[in-house]
């Protein structure tokens, strides 16, 4: 993933790439993203998924790839 604002390139794993694509398609809360990704990929919508999504979103925000809500 190339961030044109910072000029940095970031290597994303498949999960992170899917999460970022979903955020770009339609921004949402971590809880809403968990539901959408679980449905799209046939995943269990459990605490592990929510935790991993929250970590990915925090990383995206820290890297300037996405920003958190109000």
N, CA, C and O of each residue as an XYZ file, in Angstrom:
280
protein
N       0.849     -1.155      0.000
C       0.000      0.000      0.000
C       0.899      1.224      0.000
O       1.757      1.370      0.871
N       0.707      2.095     -0.966
C       1.474      3.333     -1.038
C       0.643      4.472     -0.460
O      -0.496      4.687     -0.874
N       1.205      5.191      0.482
C       0.545      6.338      1.079
C       1.104      7.590      0.401
O       2.225      8.009      0.687
N       0.331      8.171     -0.481
C       0.806      9.337     -1.240
C       1.020     10.563     -0.361
O       1.792     11.448     -0.730
N       0.363     10.637      0.785
C       0.549     11.784      1.677
C       1.901     11.750      2.378
O       2.540     12.786      2.555
N       2.338     10.548      2.777
C       3.612     10.436      3.497
C       4.756      9.998      2.593
O       5.923     10.159      2.948
N       4.430      9.443      1.424
C       5.456      8.918      0.535
C       5.978      7.569      0.972
O       6.983      7.093      0.444
N       5.311      6.943      1.928
C       5.749      5.645      2.437
C       4.972      4.513      1.779
O       3.815      4.673      1.390
N       5.633      3.371      1.664
C       4.996      2.158      1.178
C       4.902      1.189      2.344
O       5.865      1.016      3.091
N       3.741      0.554      2.505
C       3.492     -0.375      3.604
C       3.096     -1.731      3.033
O       2.254     -1.815      2.138
N       3.706     -2.788      3.553
C       3.372     -4.145      3.155
C       2.247     -4.634      4.063
O       2.396     -4.665      5.284
N       1.128     -5.013      3.463
C      -0.024     -5.480      4.230
C      -0.246     -6.970      3.995
O      -0.073     -7.461      2.879
N      -0.628     -7.685      5.046
C      -1.031     -9.076      4.855
C      -2.446     -9.091      4.280
O      -3.088     -8.045      4.184
N      -2.928    -10.254      3.905
C      -4.242    -10.368      3.269
C      -5.374     -9.835      4.126
O      -6.273     -9.161      3.624
N      -5.335    -10.131      5.414
C      -6.378     -9.660      6.320
C      -6.397     -8.137      6.359
O      -7.452     -7.518      6.217
N      -5.227     -7.537      6.554
C      -5.144     -6.080      6.640
C      -5.575     -5.415      5.343
O      -6.239     -4.378      5.363
N      -5.202     -6.007      4.220
C      -5.609     -5.451      2.922
C      -7.125     -5.503      2.774
O      -7.728     -4.554      2.272
N      -7.749     -6.603      3.206
C      -9.204     -6.728      3.120
C      -9.890     -5.714      4.031
O     -10.901     -5.121      3.655
N      -9.346     -5.519      5.215
C      -9.921     -4.555      6.155
C      -9.820     -3.141      5.584
O     -10.794     -2.390      5.615
N      -8.657     -2.781      5.070
C      -8.478     -1.442      4.524
C      -9.389     -1.214      3.316
O      -9.955     -0.132      3.159
N      -9.528     -2.220      2.473
C     -10.430     -2.105      1.320
C     -11.866     -1.898      1.781
O     -12.607     -1.112      1.190
N     -12.252     -2.599      2.830
C     -13.619     -2.457      3.351
C     -13.829     -1.069      3.953
O     -14.897     -0.477      3.791
N     -12.827     -0.553      4.638
C     -12.918      0.797      5.200
C     -13.032      1.830      4.082
O     -13.811      2.778      4.180
N     -12.255      1.640      3.028
C     -12.313      2.571      1.899
C     -13.671      2.512      1.204
O     -14.179      3.531      0.737
N     -14.258      1.312      1.139
C     -15.561      1.135      0.494
C     -16.657      1.838      1.284
O     -17.502      2.532      0.718
N     -16.628      1.646      2.600
C     -17.660      2.237      3.454
C     -17.133      2.312      4.884
O     -17.175      1.312      5.601
N     -16.641      3.468      5.313
C     -16.132      3.608      6.681
C     -17.174      3.165      7.703
O     -18.376      3.348      7.505
N     -16.692      2.577      8.800
C     -17.599      2.051      9.820
C     -16.852      1.864     11.128
O     -15.627      1.973     11.180
N     -17.594      1.584     12.171
C     -16.986      1.248     13.459
C     -16.356     -0.141     13.365
O     -16.641     -0.907     12.444
N     -15.499     -0.450     14.330
C     -14.883     -1.781     14.374
C     -15.966     -2.847     14.471
O     -15.876     -3.883     13.813
N     -16.978     -2.604     15.280
C     -18.063     -3.573     15.457
C     -18.792     -3.834     14.135
O     -19.067     -4.982     13.787
N     -19.100     -2.764     13.408
C     -19.777     -2.917     12.117
C     -18.871     -3.617     11.101
O     -19.330     -4.462     10.332
N     -17.589     -3.264     11.100
C     -16.642     -3.930     10.198
C     -16.568     -5.424     10.499
O     -16.504     -6.244      9.583
N     -16.577     -5.771     11.770
C     -16.532     -7.189     12.151
C     -17.714     -7.941     11.556
O     -17.553     -9.038     11.022
N     -18.889     -7.355     11.649
C     -20.071     -8.001     11.080
C     -19.978     -8.151      9.574
O     -20.310     -9.204      9.031
N     -19.529     -7.105      8.898
C     -19.431     -7.159      7.429
C     -18.380     -8.149      6.971
O     -18.622     -8.922      6.043
N     -17.217     -8.140      7.606
C     -16.155     -9.061      7.192
C     -16.499    -10.505      7.538
O     -16.199    -11.417      6.767
N     -17.124    -10.717      8.688
C     -17.536    -12.075      9.059
C     -18.507    -12.625      8.022
O     -18.385    -13.776      7.604
N     -19.456    -11.820      7.614
C     -20.435    -12.257      6.616
C     -19.777    -12.487      5.254
O     -20.076    -13.469      4.574
N     -18.892    -11.590      4.862
C     -18.270    -11.680      3.539
C     -17.334    -12.876      3.406
O     -17.246    -13.481      2.337
N     -16.635    -13.219      4.487
C     -15.630    -14.274      4.413
C     -16.005    -15.538      5.178
O     -15.189    -16.452      5.292
N     -17.217    -15.602      5.697
C     -17.655    -16.786      6.430
C     -16.881    -17.002      7.721
O     -16.602    -18.138      8.105
N     -16.534    -15.898      8.392
C     -15.784    -15.970      9.642
C     -16.733    -15.926     10.831
O     -17.862    -15.446     10.728
N     -16.256    -16.434     11.956
C     -17.009    -16.299     13.195
C     -16.846    -14.862     13.677
O     -15.730    -14.344     13.731
N     -17.941    -14.231     14.020
C     -17.872    -12.862     14.547
C     -17.693    -12.968     16.055
O     -18.650    -12.908     16.827
N     -16.430    -13.127     16.445
C     -16.128    -13.338     17.858
C     -15.149    -12.274     18.367
O     -14.730    -11.384     17.626
N     -14.800    -12.393     19.649
C     -13.903    -11.415     20.264
C     -12.544    -11.366     19.575
O     -11.927    -10.305     19.495
N     -12.077    -12.505     19.081
C     -10.779    -12.541     18.405
C     -10.789    -11.691     17.141
O      -9.839    -10.956     16.873
N     -11.866    -11.793     16.367
C     -11.991    -11.003     15.147
C     -12.062     -9.511     15.485
O     -11.389     -8.698     14.851
N     -12.863     -9.159     16.466
C     -13.016     -7.755     16.855
C     -11.676     -7.195     17.344
O     -11.310     -6.071     16.998
N     -10.950     -7.970     18.140
C      -9.649     -7.523     18.640
C      -8.673     -7.315     17.492
O      -7.965     -6.309     17.449
N      -8.634     -8.261     16.564
C      -7.704     -8.133     15.427
C      -8.078     -6.932     14.552
O      -7.199     -6.221     14.065
N      -9.360     -6.710     14.355
C      -9.804     -5.545     13.588
C      -9.416     -4.245     14.289
O      -8.944     -3.308     13.645
N      -9.611     -4.188     15.585
C      -9.258     -2.985     16.343
C      -7.764     -2.706     16.235
O      -7.355     -1.556     16.071
N      -6.952     -3.753     16.326
C      -5.504     -3.580     16.195
C      -5.134     -3.087     14.799
O      -4.294     -2.199     14.652
N      -5.761     -3.663     13.779
C      -5.486     -3.238     12.403
C      -5.875     -1.774     12.214
O      -5.126     -1.010     11.606
N      -7.031     -1.380     12.724
C      -7.487      0.005     12.576
C      -6.572      0.974     13.314
O      -6.309      2.070     12.820
N      -6.087      0.587     14.486
C      -5.141      1.428     15.222
C      -3.844      1.594     14.433
O      -3.271      2.683     14.389
N      -3.389      0.514     13.813
C      -2.177      0.580     12.997
C      -2.395      1.482     11.792
O      -1.536      2.303     11.471
N      -3.540      1.338     11.116
C      -3.842      2.190      9.965
C      -3.845      3.661     10.366
O      -3.336      4.515      9.640
N      -4.416      3.943     11.517
C      -4.476      5.334     11.976
C      -3.067      5.852     12.282
O      -2.716      6.971     11.907
N      -2.271      5.039     12.960
C      -0.899      5.441     13.293
C      -0.067      5.694     12.044
O       0.770      6.597     12.029
N      -0.292      4.896     10.980
C       0.462      5.035      9.732
C      -0.114      6.101      8.806
O       0.486      6.426      7.781
N      -1.275      6.645      9.165
C      -1.904      7.659      8.329
C      -2.663      7.087      7.151
O      -2.951      7.808      6.196
N      -2.997      5.790      7.199
C      -3.742      5.161      6.123
C      -5.251      5.301      6.291
O      -6.006      5.191      5.325
N      -5.677      5.542      7.515
C      -7.102      5.743      7.835
C      -7.139      6.576      9.109
O      -6.136      6.719      9.808
N      -8.291      7.109      9.388
C      -8.406      7.867     10.633
C      -9.624      7.404     11.394
O     -10.622      6.980     10.811
N      -9.526      7.492     12.705
C     -10.624      7.094     13.575
C     -11.749      8.099     13.540
O     -11.585      9.233     13.089
N     -12.868      7.670     14.013
C     -14.037      8.540     14.043
C     -13.992      9.502     15.211
O     -13.030      9.547     15.978
N     -15.056     10.265     15.320
C     -15.129     11.284     16.380
C     -15.127     10.688     17.776
O     -15.185     11.424     18.761
